[in-house]
């Protein structure tokens, strides 16, 4: 086999990242060399993933790269292997893209920090750990990669250890993250005790049809363990703490990369390893994560914590769609996973740019920065429109598919729960838009504070990184069929066809079956939706101007002595009407004050409570699975 054969590319992508981390340790004292090493390592990983699209995505080839010797047992080839099918390549592409853009951003963003060699070493270890996880074909190797990425993420969360809350956030992540890793190890041991193998394909061949109490407990342990990496409810507070404390470039990796490792592992568990899993539970968890986290975001005044809660809310969309168990649902969920990596990466980079120039993330202390940072403002608006589901950006396309998939599932199954998921997804999208109206007004519009008069745009390298994410948000929104035909469609087919994966890995003779995964209905074109939105906004503007609702005749101005007749007031007290840009939706929070008070008490910030949540979640998962399976 040639050294440049594409079958080597999976191992090259992982080796490049880990080797880069090692080389930074040796030569990282030179600013030029450490930047060059990090850039080359991430670029090689990205190129390797891109070059695998044709053989894997388009030609349906499944690559198995054996490390060391392999043995034959029962007619099957077993051993330690890296296995690349359409699902793992899809997530590998997301990881490689996000890591590369974050690296480009870091080259200038981290200039203000100390210990830069250590930063790049941990950065590349985190990237290598996640890439190794999604490309591994061995369950124990997946656990090893989980350990690497967990401790790298913890160290990077505490990297700016003098920042308020950094060490506390890292400690919380360490405690609950180690509980998740322990659960993964325990589940792996239980499966090995039963099947006497750790090869994922062989486990997938042996476990379905042989479910027992031990296997169900193992599944519960693995599911909860990987859920801590996806930060879905009840592990969402960890994401807020980690994102708030870590550098913006690391927030991109935690949000866009680390969470996807958890989603990938859960998808592998449910569709490949335990093929009899009742997926409605995942859809329920996803719906809860959507709503709870978007309401938590509305209550935030810290820029990065707000984005962190939105990140988990969007992961809720992904879990809801994947949990439908249909081709359209899986394709929609994977589409949104890709979009989430791009638009949330863009938003975190924009937040990092604001912090880079002002040193502030408190929304109440910002304002008017659009005049000083026009590039950052425009790019942030693209990310905000994308996450809010406004056409023609990518968030609209994937959310539209999710609405359609959940509704069709409700019609086909007659289960009102899936219809409720559609309603929750719509409400969440509206609240997301409301939240980003608040952020935009608080940060980029409004009055410029005197202390920010000297603020200027961030360096070109940081703008280029944000432009890369923004370009993807636009292109994948304008051409959704290309995404579904060449990326999410093949990956969804692979998830629905686990026997092809199993046969290809164990005997080399897989049979690929094609499933219909994309069937849009209604007015699909994002351009049409954009035109409709523009017409509606134009109509509102015309009505407002012609109505002259904000004008008062000169003869009436002197008569307005009673405050209840003042413009924009309907008799209510001033303090309930005049709110700052950082809290435009004070009225909503006031009406929901009992809910927000309950959530405030529930999110105590005490690590013991979050550890207890993990134990309770594991217990509930075991009980549910015993009943369902």
C-alpha positions in Angstrom: 0.0 0.0 0.0 1.4 3.4 -1.0 2.5 5.8 1.6 0.2 8.4 0.1 -2.8 6.0 -0.2 -6.0 7.6 1.2 -6.4 4.5 3.5 -3.5 6.0 5.6 -5.3 9.3 6.0 -7.2 8.5 9.2 -4.1 7.7 11.1 -2.3 10.6 9.6 -4.9 13.0 10.8 -4.7 11.9 14.4 -0.9 11.5 14.3 -0.4 15.1 12.9 -2.3 16.6 15.9 -0.5 14.5 18.6 2.9 14.9 16.9 2.2 18.6 16.7 1.6 18.8 20.4 4.9 17.0 21.0 6.9 19.3 18.6 5.5 22.4 20.3 7.0 21.1 23.6 10.4 20.9 21.9 10.4 24.0 19.7 7.5 26.1 21.2 9.7 28.8 22.7 9.9 30.3 19.2 6.7 32.2 18.4 7.1 31.5 14.7 7.8 27.8 15.1 5.0 27.1 17.5 2.6 28.9 15.2 3.9 27.1 12.2 3.7 23.7 13.9 0.1 24.2 15.1 -1.0 25.6 11.7 0.6 22.7 9.8 -0.8 20.1 12.1 -4.4 21.3 11.9 -4.1 21.9 8.2 -2.9 18.3 7.6 -5.7 16.9 9.6 -8.3 19.0 7.7 -6.8 18.0 4.3 -6.8 14.3 5.2 -10.5 14.5 6.1 -11.4 16.4 2.9 -9.6 13.9 0.7 -11.6 11.1 2.3 -15.0 12.5 1.1 -14.9 10.9 -2.4 -14.0 7.3 -1.4 -16.1 7.2 1.8 -19.0 9.6 1.3 -19.5 9.2 -2.5 -18.3 5.6 -3.1 -19.6 4.2 0.2 -16.2 2.7 1.1 -15.5 1.9 4.8 -11.9 2.2 5.7 -10.4 -0.1 8.3 -6.9 0.7 9.4 -5.4 -2.0 11.6 -2.8 -0.9 14.1 -0.4 -3.8 14.9 -1.4 -7.4 14.2 -4.9 -8.6 13.9 -6.2 -12.1 14.8 -9.0 -14.3 13.4 -11.7 -15.5 15.8 -14.9 -17.2 14.7 -14.3 -16.2 11.1 -13.9 -12.5 12.1 -10.9 -10.3 11.9 -10.5 -8.6 15.3 -7.9 -6.3 16.9 -7.2 -2.6 17.4 -8.4 -0.6 14.4 -9.3 2.8 13.2 -12.6 2.6 11.3 -13.9 5.3 9.0 -17.4 5.2 7.7 -19.7 8.0 6.6 -20.7 8.8 10.2 -17.2 9.0 11.6 -16.0 11.0 8.5 -18.8 13.5 8.9 -17.8 14.2 12.5 -14.1 14.2 11.5 -14.8 16.9 9.0 -16.5 19.1 11.6 -13.7 18.6 14.1 -10.9 19.3 11.6 -12.6 22.4 10.3 -13.3 23.9 13.7 -9.8 23.1 15.0 -8.2 24.7 11.9 -10.2 27.9 12.2 -9.6 28.1 15.9 -5.9 27.7 15.3 -5.8 30.5 12.8 -7.7 32.7 15.3 -5.3 31.8 18.1 -2.2 33.0 16.3 -3.0 36.6 17.2 -5.7 36.2 19.8 -3.4 34.6 22.3 -0.7 37.4 22.1 -1.9 38.9 25.4 -1.4 35.7 27.3 1.6 33.9 28.9 2.6 30.3 28.7 1.7 30.1 25.0 3.7 26.9 24.3 1.6 25.1 26.9 -1.5 26.5 25.3 -0.7 25.0 21.9 0.3 21.7 23.4 -3.0 21.3 25.2 -4.9 22.7 22.2 -3.5 20.0 19.9 -3.9 17.3 22.5 -7.6 18.2 22.8 -8.0 18.2 19.0 -6.2 14.9 18.7 -8.2 13.3 21.5 -11.5 14.2 19.8 -10.4 13.2 16.4 -9.1 9.9 17.7 -12.4 9.2 19.4 -14.5 9.6 16.3 -12.1 7.5 14.2 -11.5 4.7 16.7 -12.9 1.3 16.1 -12.1 0.0 19.5 -14.2 0.8 22.6 -11.3 1.0 25.0 -9.4 3.3 22.6 -12.4 5.5 22.7 -12.1 5.6 26.5 -8.4 6.5 26.2 -9.3 9.4 23.9 -12.0 10.6 26.3 -9.4 10.8 29.0 -7.0 12.8 26.9 -9.6 15.3 25.7 -11.1 15.6 29.2 -7.9 16.5 30.9 -6.8 18.8 28.1 -10.2 20.6 28.2 -9.9 20.9 32.0 -6.4 22.4 31.8 -7.5 24.8 29.0 -10.5 25.9 31.1 -8.1 26.9 33.8 -5.5 28.3 31.4 -6.3 31.9 32.4 -6.1 31.0 36.0 -6.2 34.6 37.2 -9.6 35.2 35.6 -12.5 35.2 38.0 -14.0 31.7 38.2 -11.5 29.9 36.0 -10.1 27.5 38.6 -13.6 26.8 40.0 -15.0 26.0 36.5 -12.0 23.7 35.8 -12.5 21.9 39.2 -16.3 21.4 38.5 -15.5 20.1 35.0 -12.8 17.8 36.4 -15.1 16.3 39.0 -18.1 15.6 36.8 -16.0 14.9 33.8 -14.1 12.2 35.7 -17.4 10.7 36.9 -18.4 10.5 33.2 -15.1 8.9 32.2 -15.5 6.4 35.1 -18.9 5.5 33.9 -17.5 4.9 30.3 -14.8 2.7 31.7 -17.2 0.7 33.8 -19.5 0.2 30.9 -16.6 -0.9 28.7 -15.5 -3.5 31.3 -19.0 -4.9 31.6 -19.3 -5.3 27.8 -15.9 -6.9 27.6 -16.8 -9.4 30.4 -19.8 -10.5 28.4 -18.4 -10.4 24.8 -14.6 -10.8 25.4 -13.8 -8.2 22.7 -13.5 -4.5 22.6 -13.7 -4.1 18.8 -16.7 -1.9 18.1 -17.9 -3.8 15.0 -17.7 -7.2 16.7 -19.5 -5.8 19.8 -22.2 -4.5 17.4 -22.5 -7.9 16.0 -22.8 -9.7 19.3 -24.7 -7.4 21.6 -28.1 -6.9 19.8 -30.3 -9.9 20.4 -28.3 -10.8 23.5 -29.6 -8.1 25.8 -29.6 -8.8 29.6 -29.4 -6.9 32.8 -25.7 -6.6 32.6 -25.8 -5.3 29.1 -28.5 -2.8 29.9 -26.5 -1.4 32.9 -23.5 -1.2 30.6 -25.5 0.9 28.1 -26.7 3.2 30.9 -23.2 3.8 32.1 -21.9 4.5 28.5 -24.8 6.7 27.7 -24.5 8.9 30.8 -20.7 8.9 30.5 -20.8 10.3 26.9 -23.7 12.7 27.9 -21.3 14.5 30.2 -19.2 15.2 27.1 -22.2 16.5 25.1 -23.2 18.6 28.1 -26.9 17.8 27.6 -29.3 18.2 30.6 -28.6 17.7 33.4 -24.9 18.4 32.7 -25.4 21.8 31.0 -24.1 24.0 33.9 -20.6 22.6 33.2 -20.7 24.1 29.7 -21.6 27.6 31.0 -18.7 27.5 33.5 -16.2 26.1 31.1 -17.1 28.5 28.2 -17.1 31.5 30.5 -13.6 30.9 31.8 -11.8 29.5 28.8 -10.2 31.6 26.0 -12.6 32.1 23.1 -10.6 29.8 20.8 -11.1 27.0 23.3 -14.8 27.8 23.7 -15.0 27.1 20.0 -13.5 23.6 20.6 -15.6 22.9 23.7 -18.8 24.0 21.9 -18.2 22.9 18.4 -15.9 19.9 18.9 -16.1 18.4 22.4 -19.9 18.4 22.4 -19.9 16.6 19.0 -17.8 13.8 20.4 -20.6 13.1 22.9 -23.2 13.3 20.2 -21.2 11.0 18.0 -20.7 8.4 20.7 -24.4 8.4 21.6 -25.3 8.0 18.0 -22.9 5.0 17.7 -24.3 3.5 20.9 -27.9 3.7 19.9 -27.8 2.9 16.1 -24.9 0.5 16.0 -24.0 -1.1 19.3 -27.5 -1.3 20.9 -29.8 -1.5 17.9 -32.9 -2.2 20.0 -32.7 1.1 21.9 -36.0 3.0 22.1 -34.9 6.3 20.7 -37.9 8.3 22.0 -35.9 8.9 25.3 -33.2 10.8 23.3 -35.8 12.9 21.7 -37.3 13.8 25.1 -33.9 14.7 26.6 -33.2 16.8 23.5 -36.4 18.7 23.8 -35.8 19.4 27.5 -32.3 20.6 26.7 -33.6 22.9 24.0 -36.1 24.7 26.2 -34.3 24.8 29.6 -31.0 26.1 28.1 -32.6 28.8 25.9 -34.5 30.1 28.9 -31.3 30.1 31.0 -29.6 32.1 28.2 -32.3 34.8 28.4 -31.4 35.3 32.1 -27.6 35.8 31.5 -25.7 39.1 31.5 -22.3 37.6 30.6 -21.6 37.4 26.9 -19.9 34.0 26.9 -22.2 32.3 29.5 -25.1 33.3 27.3 -23.5 31.8 24.3 -22.7 28.6 26.3 -26.3 28.0 27.2 -27.4 28.6 23.6 -24.8 26.0 22.6 -26.4 23.3 24.6 -29.9 24.4 23.5 -28.8 23.9 19.9 -27.3 20.4 20.9 -30.9 19.8 22.1 -32.1 20.2 18.5 -29.5 17.7 17.3 -30.5 15.1 19.9 -34.2 15.6 19.2 -33.7 15.0 15.5 -31.4 12.0 16.0 -33.8 10.5 18.5 -36.6 10.3 15.8 -35.0 7.2 14.3 -35.9 8.2 10.7 -33.6 9.0 7.8 -34.9 12.6 7.6 -34.5 13.0 11.3 -30.9 11.8 11.4 -30.0 13.9 8.3 -31.6 17.0 9.9 -29.8 16.4 13.2 -26.4 15.9 11.5 -27.1 19.0 9.4 -27.8 21.1 12.5 -24.7 19.6 14.2 -22.6 20.9 11.4 -24.3 24.2 11.4 -24.0 24.5 15.2 -20.2 24.0 14.9 -20.0 26.8 12.4 -22.3 29.5 13.7 -21.5 28.9 17.3 -17.8 29.0 16.5 -18.3 32.3 14.8 -20.3 33.7 17.7 -17.6 32.7 20.2 -14.9 34.2 18.1 -16.8 37.4 17.9 -17.2 37.4 21.7 -13.5 36.8 22.0 -12.8 39.7 19.7 -14.9 42.0 22.0 -13.1 40.7 25.0 -9.7 41.1 23.3 -10.3 44.8 22.7 -12.3 45.7 25.8 -11.5 43.1 28.5 -15.2 42.9 29.3 -17.9 40.3 28.7 -20.6 41.9 30.9 -23.4 43.0 28.6 -24.3 45.8 31.0 -20.9 47.4 30.5 -20.8 47.3 26.7 -22.6 49.1 23.9 -22.0 51.0 20.6 -19.0 48.8 19.6 -20.4 48.4 16.0 -19.0 51.9 15.3 -15.5 50.8 16.4 -15.5 47.2 15.3 -17.5 47.1 12.1 -16.1 43.8 10.8 -16.8 42.0 14.1 -20.3 43.5 14.2 -21.2 42.3 10.7 -19.8 38.8 11.2 -21.5 38.5 14.6 -24.8 39.4 12.9 -24.3 36.6 10.4 -23.8 34.2 13.3 -26.8 35.5 15.2 -29.0 35.2 12.1 -27.8 31.7 11.6 -28.4 30.4 15.1 -31.8 32.2 15.1 -32.9 30.3 12.0 -33.2 33.4 9.7 -33.0 32.7 6.0 -30.9 32.3 3.9 -28.3 31.3 6.5 -27.6 27.6 7.5 -29.5 27.6 10.7 -32.8 28.1 8.9 -32.2 25.1 6.6 -31.4 22.6 9.3 -34.2 23.9 11.7 -36.7 23.6 8.8 -35.8 20.0 8.3 -36.0 19.3 12.0 -39.5 20.8 12.2 -40.5 18.7 9.2 -39.0 15.5 10.6 -40.6 15.8 14.0 -44.0 16.7 12.5 -43.9 13.8 10.0 -42.9 11.4 12.8 -45.9 12.6 14.8 -48.2 12.0 11.8 -46.7 8.6 11.0 -46.7 7.3 14.6 -49.8 9.1 16.0 -47.7 10.0 19.0 -48.4 13.5 20.2 -45.0 13.6 21.9 -43.3 14.2 18.6 -45.7 17.0 17.8 -44.8 18.6 21.2 -41.2 18.4 20.1 -42.0 20.4 17.0 -43.7 23.1 19.2 -40.8 23.2 21.6 -38.4 23.6 18.7 -40.3 26.5 17.3 -40.6 28.2 20.7 -36.9 27.7 21.3 -36.1 29.3 18.0 -38.2 32.4 18.8 -36.6 32.7 22.2 -33.2 32.3 20.6 -33.9 35.2 18.2 -35.1 37.3 21.2 -31.9 36.6 23.1 -29.7 37.7 20.2 -31.7 40.9 19.7 -30.7 41.6 23.3 -27.1 40.8 22.8 -26.8 42.8 19.5 -28.3 45.8 21.2 -26.2 45.5 24.3 -22.8 45.0 22.6 -22.8 46.6 19.1 -25.7 49.1 19.0 -26.8 51.8 21.4 -24.6 54.3 23.2 -20.8 54.0 23.0 -19.3 54.2 26.5 -16.6 56.9 27.1 -14.1 54.2 28.2 -14.4 52.5 24.8 -13.7 55.6 22.7 -10.2 54.2 21.8 -11.4 50.7 20.9 -10.4 49.5 17.4 -11.0 46.5 15.2 -9.2 43.3 16.0 -6.1 42.1 13.9 -6.6 40.7 10.4 -5.9 37.1 11.4 -8.8 37.0 13.8 -11.1 38.6 11.2 -10.0 36.0 8.6 -10.9 33.2 11.1 -14.3 34.7 11.6 -14.8 35.1 7.9 -14.1 31.4 7.3 -16.9 30.4 9.6 -19.2 33.1 8.2 -18.6 32.0 4.7 -19.6 28.4 5.6 -22.8 29.7 7.3 -23.8 31.4 4.1 -22.8 28.7 1.6 -24.4 25.8 3.5 -27.6 27.9 3.9 -27.8 28.8 0.3 -27.1 25.3 -1.0 -28.8 22.9 1.4 -29.2 20.1 -1.2 -25.4 19.9 -1.6 -25.1 19.3 2.2 -27.7 16.6 2.3 -26.6 14.9 -0.9 -22.9 14.7 -0.1 -22.6 14.9 3.7 -25.6 14.3 5.9 -27.4 12.0 3.5 -24.7 9.4 3.3 -24.1 9.6 7.0 -27.8 9.1 7.8 -27.8 6.1 5.4 -24.9 4.6 7.3 -26.6 5.1 10.6 -29.7 3.3 9.3 -27.6 0.5 7.8 -25.4 -0.8 10.7 -25.1 -4.3 9.2 -23.1 -2.9 6.3 -20.7 -1.4 8.8 -20.5 -4.6 10.8 -20.0 -6.8 7.8 -17.4 -4.5 6.2 -15.4 -4.4 9.3 -15.4 -8.0 10.2 -15.5 -9.8 6.8 -14.8 -7.1 4.3 -18.0 -7.8 2.5 -20.6 -5.2 3.3 -23.9 -4.6 1.4 -24.9 -0.9 1.2 -28.6 -0.1 1.2 -29.9 3.3 0.2 -32.7 5.0 2.3 -34.6 8.1 1.4 -33.4 10.7 3.9 -34.4 14.0 2.4 -37.9 14.9 1.4 -38.6 18.6 1.7 -42.2 19.8 1.7 -43.7 23.3 1.4 -41.7 26.4 0.4 -38.1 25.1 1.0 -35.9 27.6 -0.8 -34.0 29.8 1.7 -33.9 32.6 -0.8 -37.7 32.5 -1.1 -38.0 32.7 2.7 -35.5 35.7 2.7 -37.6 37.5 0.2 -40.7 36.9 2.2 -39.0 38.2 5.3 -37.8 41.3 3.5 -41.3 42.0 2.1 -42.8 41.6 5.6 -40.3 44.0 7.1 -40.9 46.5 4.3 -44.6 46.3 4.9 -44.1 47.0 8.7 -41.9 50.0 7.8 -44.4 51.5 5.4 -47.2 51.2 7.9 -45.1 52.8 10.6 -44.1 55.7 8.4 -47.5 56.4 6.9 -49.2 56.1 10.3 -46.8 58.6 11.8 -47.4 56.9 15.1 -44.5 58.7 16.8 -45.5 62.3 15.9 -47.6 64.7 18.0 -48.9 68.0 16.7 -47.4 71.2 18.0 -50.8 72.2 19.5 -50.9 69.0 21.6 -47.3 69.1 23.0 -48.1 71.6 25.7 -51.0 69.6 26.9 -48.9 66.5 27.8 -48.5 67.3 31.5 -49.7 64.0 32.9 -47.1 61.3 32.5 -49.7 58.7 31.6 -50.1 60.5 28.3 -46.4 60.5 27.5 -45.3 58.9 24.2 -44.5 55.2 24.3 -46.2 54.8 27.7 -49.6 53.4 28.4 -50.0 54.6 32.0 -47.4 52.1 33.4 -44.7 53.3 35.7 -41.4 54.4 34.1 -39.2 51.9 35.9 -41.1 49.0 34.3 -40.8 50.5 30.8 -37.3 51.9 30.6 -34.9 48.9 30.4 -31.4 48.8 29.1 -30.3 46.9 26.0 -28.9 44.1 28.1 -32.3 43.3 29.5 -34.8 44.1 26.7 -37.0 41.2 27.8 -37.4 42.1 31.5 -41.1 41.8 31.2 -40.9 38.2 30.0 -38.7 37.3 32.9 -41.0 39.1 35.3 -44.0 37.1 34.1 -41.9 33.9 34.4 -40.4 35.0 37.7 -41.5 31.8 39.5 -39.9 29.6 36.8 -36.6 31.6 36.8 -36.5 31.6 40.6 -36.8 27.8 40.6 -34.0 27.5 38.0 -31.9 29.9 40.0 -32.2 27.8 43.1 -31.7 24.6 41.1 -28.4 25.9 39.6 -26.6 26.4 42.9 -23.1 26.4 41.4 -22.0 23.8 44.0 -20.0 21.0 42.5 -21.6 18.5 45.0 -25.0 19.2 43.6 -23.8 18.7 40.0 -22.1 15.4 41.0 -25.4 14.3 42.6 -27.2 15.2 39.3 -24.9 12.8 37.5 -25.7 10.0 40.0 -29.4 10.6 39.7 -29.3 10.7 35.9 -27.4 7.4 35.9 -30.0 5.8 38.2 -32.9 7.1 36.1 -31.3 5.8 32.9 -30.9 2.3 34.4 -34.5 2.2 35.5 -35.8 3.5 32.2 -33.7 1.1 30.2 -34.8 -1.9 32.3 -38.4 -1.0 31.5 -37.9 -0.2 27.9 -35.6 -3.0 26.8 
